[in-house]
């Protein structure tokens, strides 16, 4: 006596294979375009944390009230809406920020120097004219709904020292 095989229709087989694949593809595209943002680092402003030529992933899914001191973020440049800057948050609304001899002070207390990794070589790259290795900055109070951002490579970086505090609404991604 032979057992009779149950024939599964081709349509049912295709649905069983293609439906999970389609759901997976939609989910992957959603994550890629709505949650994660792959960024190719195009300059050395954040070296040694983010090296030029590397690709890092930033998340667009975050709450602005959860941003903390030391978080690396991407913000729209206040001077050119088509440009972006990557920098580290060192001041929240109401904070007083100053820089003295490469030390960053927040509300009169020095920020942990480990927050700003030093390059492996101590040779300073070409310093832009008008800047010195030890650029000091008088205390600045961070206004409401803004953040004070600072590039790790302070000799070359563009950040809140020249652009001023960055509006909360201009920050759109955080290093993952």
Buried (B, 14 or more C-beta within 10 A) or exposed (E): EEEEEEEEEEEEEEEEEEEEEEEEEEEEEEEEEEBBBEBEBEBBBBBBBBEEEEEBEBEBEBEEEEBEBEBBBBBBBBEEEEEBBBBBBBBBBEBBBBBBEBEBBBBEEEBEEEBBEEEEEEEEEEEEEEEEEEBEBEEBEBEEEBBBBBBBBBBBBBBBBEBBBBBBEBBBBBBB
